[in-house]
Amino acid sequence: MSDRPPAKEPYRFGLSFQSSPLMVRHALSEVMSCLQKKGVREKDCGVFELALAEVLNNIVEHAYEGSDTGSITLSITIWNNSLNCEISDIGKAMPNLSLPVPKQKELNVGIERLPEGGWGWMMIRELSDSITYQRTSGRNKLAFQMGLDQA
């Protein structure tokens, strides 16, 4: 059972910011501050921040190809012991208009042969309870949900 009473209404907040590494850091800081003020546990904040940072950095690096002229819109809802996050941008679409499917990597190799890249989507999928992606009218929309720890 959770030690905080269930909210009668969902709590929602959102941000819009330019697609740059610096603005991603500022947005993450603002999101974490807001979650902490709403009583989200430190462990849950950390897990959420890790997944969100990976998604936002992928948008900057791949959807906007490092250009800081694009915009990112972020909406977060806390409701029924879960964090729901929706992110949209007008950058390049995901390849094949779908979320990347991480491939199992061979890790029983020497350090010089360890694979690089592709770890982010594996991590995002592991940390989230659900994740969806769609491209509508030139806009990427990614949503993921994470349950909150109930102690």
C-alpha positions as protocol buffer text, in pm:
chain_id: "A"
residue {
  index: 1
  type: MET
  ca { x: 0 y: 0 z: 0 }
}
residue {
  index: 2
  type: SER
  ca { x: 130 y: 348 z: -82 }
}
residue {
  index: 3
  type: ASP
  ca { x: 209 y: 582 z: 205 }
}
residue {
  index: 4
  type: ARG
  ca { x: 60 y: 877 z: 16 }
}
residue {
  index: 5
  type: PRO
  ca { x: -315 y: 903 z: -28 }
}
residue {
  index: 6
  type: PRO
  ca { x: -441 y: 849 z: -383 }
}
residue {
  index: 7
  type: ALA
  ca { x: -487 y: 1173 z: -573 }
}
residue {
  index: 8
  type: LYS
  ca { x: -845 y: 1265 z: -648 }
}
residue {
  index: 9
  type: GLU
  ca { x: -741 y: 1414 z: -980 }
}
residue {
  index: 10
  type: PRO
  ca { x: -446 y: 1348 z: -1207 }
}
residue {
  index: 11
  type: TYR
  ca { x: -158 y: 1592 z: -1172 }
}
residue {
  index: 12
  type: ARG
  ca { x: -34 y: 1716 z: -1510 }
}
residue {
  index: 13
  type: PHE
  ca { x: 250 y: 1939 z: -1613 }
}
residue {
  index: 14
  type: GLY
  ca { x: 428 y: 2012 z: -1935 }
}
residue {
  index: 15
  type: LEU
  ca { x: 725 y: 2182 z: -2094 }
}
residue {
  index: 16
  type: SER
  ca { x: 829 y: 2294 z: -2439 }
}
residue {
  index: 17
  type: PHE
  ca { x: 1194 y: 2356 z: -2515 }
}
residue {
  index: 18
  type: GLN
  ca { x: 1450 y: 2372 z: -2795 }
}
residue {
  index: 19
  type: SER
  ca { x: 1632 y: 2057 z: -2902 }
}
residue {
  index: 20
  type: SER
  ca { x: 1978 y: 2102 z: -2757 }
}
residue {
  index: 21
  type: PRO
  ca { x: 2174 y: 1903 z: -2499 }
}
residue {
  index: 22
  type: LEU
  ca { x: 2174 y: 2202 z: -2264 }
}
residue {
  index: 23
  type: MET
  ca { x: 1796 y: 2250 z: -2287 }
}
residue {
  index: 24
  type: VAL
  ca { x: 1746 y: 1876 z: -2228 }
}
residue {
  index: 25
  type: ARG
  ca { x: 1950 y: 1906 z: -1907 }
}
residue {
  index: 26
  type: HIS
  ca { x: 1741 y: 2204 z: -1795 }
}
residue {
  index: 27
  type: ALA
  ca { x: 1416 y: 2023 z: -1878 }
}
residue {
  index: 28
  type: LEU
  ca { x: 1525 y: 1713 z: -1685 }
}
residue {
  index: 29
  type: SER
  ca { x: 1613 y: 1926 z: -1384 }
}
residue {
  index: 30
  type: GLU
  ca { x: 1273 y: 2096 z: -1394 }
}
residue {
  index: 31
  type: VAL
  ca { x: 1089 y: 1763 z: -1429 }
}
residue {
  index: 32
  type: MET
  ca { x: 1280 y: 1605 z: -1139 }
}
residue {
  index: 33
  type: SER
  ca { x: 1214 y: 1905 z: -917 }
}
residue {
  index: 34
  type: CYS
  ca { x: 844 y: 1888 z: -995 }
}
residue {
  index: 35
  type: LEU
  ca { x: 823 y: 1512 z: -932 }
}
residue {
  index: 36
  type: GLN
  ca { x: 1002 y: 1547 z: -599 }
}
residue {
  index: 37
  type: LYS
  ca { x: 766 y: 1827 z: -492 }
}
residue {
  index: 38
  type: LYS
  ca { x: 472 y: 1598 z: -574 }
}
residue {
  index: 39
  type: GLY
  ca { x: 614 y: 1330 z: -344 }
}
residue {
  index: 40
  type: VAL
  ca { x: 747 y: 1086 z: -604 }
}
residue {
  index: 41
  type: ARG
  ca { x: 1007 y: 865 z: -435 }
}
residue {
  index: 42
  type: GLU
  ca { x: 1375 y: 918 z: -511 }
}
residue {
  index: 43
  type: LYS
  ca { x: 1414 y: 571 z: -663 }
}
residue {
  index: 44
  type: ASP
  ca { x: 1120 y: 626 z: -899 }
}
residue {
  index: 45
  type: CYS
  ca { x: 1252 y: 971 z: -993 }
}
residue {
  index: 46
  type: GLY
  ca { x: 1591 y: 822 z: -1078 }
}
residue {
  index: 47
  type: VAL
  ca { x: 1449 y: 546 z: -1298 }
}
residue {
  index: 48
  type: PHE
  ca { x: 1214 y: 788 z: -1474 }
}
residue {
  index: 49
  type: GLU
  ca { x: 1492 y: 1041 z: -1529 }
}
residue {
  index: 50
  type: LEU
  ca { x: 1717 y: 775 z: -1684 }
}
residue {
  index: 51
  type: ALA
  ca { x: 1451 y: 668 z: -1937 }
}
residue {
  index: 52
  type: LEU
  ca { x: 1339 y: 1025 z: -2012 }
}
residue {
  index: 53
  type: ALA
  ca { x: 1697 y: 1146 z: -2061 }
}
residue {
  index: 54
  type: GLU
  ca { x: 1763 y: 869 z: -2311 }
}
residue {
  index: 55
  type: VAL
  ca { x: 1446 y: 948 z: -2509 }
}
residue {
  index: 56
  type: LEU
  ca { x: 1515 y: 1324 z: -2514 }
}
residue {
  index: 57
  type: ASN
  ca { x: 1880 y: 1280 z: -2611 }
}
residue {
  index: 58
  type: ASN
  ca { x: 1775 y: 1047 z: -2894 }
}
residue {
  index: 59
  type: ILE
  ca { x: 1540 y: 1317 z: -3023 }
}
residue {
  index: 60
  type: VAL
  ca { x: 1818 y: 1577 z: -3018 }
}
residue {
  index: 61
  type: GLU
  ca { x: 2074 y: 1345 z: -3177 }
}
residue {
  index: 62
  type: HIS
  ca { x: 1861 y: 1158 z: -3431 }
}
residue {
  index: 63
  type: ALA
  ca { x: 1527 y: 1333 z: -3498 }
}
residue {
  index: 64
  type: TYR
  ca { x: 1689 y: 1675 z: -3519 }
}
residue {
  index: 65
  type: GLU
  ca { x: 2038 y: 1549 z: -3607 }
}
residue {
  index: 66
  type: GLY
  ca { x: 2201 y: 1777 z: -3352 }
}
residue {
  index: 67
  type: SER
  ca { x: 2027 y: 2094 z: -3472 }
}
residue {
  index: 68
  type: ASP
  ca { x: 1909 y: 2318 z: -3189 }
}
residue {
  index: 69
  type: THR
  ca { x: 1634 y: 2474 z: -3400 }
}
residue {
  index: 70
  type: GLY
  ca { x: 1372 y: 2207 z: -3335 }
}
residue {
  index: 71
  type: SER
  ca { x: 1127 y: 2200 z: -3050 }
}
residue {
  index: 72
  type: ILE
  ca { x: 1031 y: 1925 z: -2807 }
}
residue {
  index: 73
  type: THR
  ca { x: 707 y: 1916 z: -2613 }
}
residue {
  index: 74
  type: LEU
  ca { x: 681 y: 1708 z: -2298 }
}
residue {
  index: 75
  type: SER
  ca { x: 370 y: 1626 z: -2096 }
}
residue {
  index: 76
  type: ILE
  ca { x: 375 y: 1425 z: -1773 }
}
residue {
  index: 77
  type: THR
  ca { x: 79 y: 1296 z: -1576 }
}
residue {
  index: 78
  type: ILE
  ca { x: 96 y: 1145 z: -1227 }
}
residue {
  index: 79
  type: TRP
  ca { x: -211 y: 932 z: -1166 }
}
residue {
  index: 80
  type: ASN
  ca { x: -306 y: 602 z: -1003 }
}
residue {
  index: 81
  type: ASN
  ca { x: 50 y: 526 z: -889 }
}
residue {
  index: 82
  type: SER
  ca { x: 202 y: 574 z: -1232 }
}
residue {
  index: 83
  type: LEU
  ca { x: 397 y: 830 z: -1430 }
}
residue {
  index: 84
  type: ASN
  ca { x: 274 y: 878 z: -1785 }
}
residue {
  index: 85
  type: CYS
  ca { x: 495 y: 1070 z: -2022 }
}
residue {
  index: 86
  type: GLU
  ca { x: 415 y: 1196 z: -2372 }
}
residue {
  index: 87
  type: ILE
  ca { x: 684 y: 1354 z: -2588 }
}
residue {
  index: 88
  type: SER
  ca { x: 638 y: 1508 z: -2932 }
}
residue {
  index: 89
  type: ASP
  ca { x: 863 y: 1667 z: -3190 }
}
residue {
  index: 90
  type: ILE
  ca { x: 861 y: 1750 z: -3560 }
}
residue {
  index: 91
  type: GLY
  ca { x: 1200 y: 1600 z: -3636 }
}
residue {
  index: 92
  type: LYS
  ca { x: 1278 y: 1303 z: -3859 }
}
residue {
  index: 93
  type: ALA
  ca { x: 1055 y: 998 z: -3819 }
}
residue {
  index: 94
  type: MET
  ca { x: 1177 y: 677 z: -3659 }
}
residue {
  index: 95
  type: PRO
  ca { x: 1310 y: 429 z: -3915 }
}
residue {
  index: 96
  type: ASN
  ca { x: 1024 y: 217 z: -4052 }
}
residue {
  index: 97
  type: LEU
  ca { x: 786 y: 442 z: -3851 }
}
residue {
  index: 98
  type: SER
  ca { x: 829 y: 217 z: -3550 }
}
residue {
  index: 99
  type: LEU
  ca { x: 1023 y: 190 z: -3226 }
}
residue {
  index: 100
  type: PRO
  ca { x: 1363 y: 25 z: -3266 }
}
residue {
  index: 101
  type: VAL
  ca { x: 1373 y: -337 z: -3156 }
}
residue {
  index: 102
  type: PRO
  ca { x: 1698 y: -391 z: -2966 }
}
residue {
  index: 103
  type: LYS
  ca { x: 1897 y: -697 z: -3065 }
}
residue {
  index: 104
  type: GLN
  ca { x: 2060 y: -919 z: -2806 }
}
residue {
  index: 105
  type: LYS
  ca { x: 2429 y: -838 z: -2794 }
}
residue {
  index: 106
  type: GLU
  ca { x: 2716 y: -1079 z: -2745 }
}
residue {
  index: 107
  type: LEU
  ca { x: 2883 y: -979 z: -2420 }
}
residue {
  index: 108
  type: ASN
  ca { x: 3113 y: -1277 z: -2374 }
}
residue {
  index: 109
  type: VAL
  ca { x: 3392 y: -1107 z: -2569 }
}
residue {
  index: 110
  type: GLY
  ca { x: 3703 y: -909 z: -2486 }
}
residue {
  index: 111
  type: ILE
  ca { x: 3659 y: -545 z: -2387 }
}
residue {
  index: 112
  type: GLU
  ca { x: 3797 y: -429 z: -2723 }
}
residue {
  index: 113
  type: ARG
  ca { x: 3517 y: -619 z: -2902 }
}
residue {
  index: 114
  type: LEU
  ca { x: 3224 y: -508 z: -2686 }
}
residue {
  index: 115
  type: PRO
  ca { x: 2943 y: -372 z: -2905 }
}
residue {
  index: 116
  type: GLU
  ca { x: 2871 y: 0 z: -2913 }
}
residue {
  index: 117
  type: GLY
  ca { x: 2536 y: 167 z: -2964 }
}
residue {
  index: 118
  type: GLY
  ca { x: 2183 y: 34 z: -2940 }
}
residue {
  index: 119
  type: TRP
  ca { x: 2179 y: 16 z: -2561 }
}
residue {
  index: 120
  type: GLY
  ca { x: 1944 y: 311 z: -2511 }
}
residue {
  index: 121
  type: TRP
  ca { x: 1630 y: 152 z: -2653 }
}
residue {
  index: 122
  type: MET
  ca { x: 1699 y: -169 z: -2466 }
}
residue {
  index: 123
  type: MET
  ca { x: 1722 y: 32 z: -2144 }
}
residue {
  index: 124
  type: ILE
  ca { x: 1409 y: 241 z: -2217 }
}
residue {
  index: 125
  type: ARG
  ca { x: 1208 y: -75 z: -2283 }
}
residue {
  index: 126
  type: GLU
  ca { x: 1337 y: -239 z: -1964 }
}
residue {
  index: 127
  type: LEU
  ca { x: 1261 y: 63 z: -1745 }
}
residue {
  index: 128
  type: SER
  ca { x: 913 y: 139 z: -1878 }
}
residue {
  index: 129
  type: ASP
  ca { x: 595 y: -63 z: -1832 }
}
residue {
  index: 130
  type: SER
  ca { x: 468 y: 34 z: -2176 }
}
residue {
  index: 131
  type: ILE
  ca { x: 589 y: 242 z: -2468 }
}
residue {
  index: 132
  type: THR
  ca { x: 425 y: 353 z: -2793 }
}
residue {
  index: 133
  type: TYR
  ca { x: 527 y: 557 z: -3096 }
}
residue {
  index: 134
  type: GLN
  ca { x: 334 y: 706 z: -3382 }
}
residue {
  index: 135
  type: ARG
  ca { x: 395 y: 959 z: -3655 }
}
residue {
  index: 136
  type: THR
  ca { x: 93 y: 1178 z: -3730 }
}
residue {
  index: 137
  type: SER
  ca { x: 83 y: 1482 z: -3960 }
}
residue {
  index: 138
  type: GLY
  ca { x: 461 y: 1520 z: -3954 }
}
residue {
  index: 139
  type: ARG
  ca { x: 483 y: 1492 z: -3575 }
}
residue {
  index: 140
  type: ASN
  ca { x: 653 y: 1217 z: -3375 }
}
residue {
  index: 141
  type: LYS
  ca { x: 462 y: 1113 z: -3065 }
}
residue {
  index: 142
  type: LEU
  ca { x: 622 y: 882 z: -2812 }
}
residue {
  index: 143
  type: ALA
  ca { x: 452 y: 784 z: -2487 }
}
residue {
  index: 144
  type: PHE
  ca { x: 574 y: 568 z: -2204 }
}
residue {
  index: 145
  type: GLN
  ca { x: 437 y: 472 z: -1866 }
}
residue {
  index: 146
  type: MET
  ca { x: 612 y: 366 z: -1547 }
}
residue {
  index: 147
  type: GLY
  ca { x: 450 y: 237 z: -1231 }
}
residue {
  index: 148
  type: LEU
  ca { x: 546 y: 404 z: -904 }
}
residue {
  index: 149
  type: ASP
  ca { x: 686 y: 201 z: -617 }
}
residue {
  index: 150
  type: GLN
  ca { x: 426 y: 133 z: -352 }
}
residue {
  index: 151
  type: ALA
  ca { x: 575 y: 85 z: -8 }
}
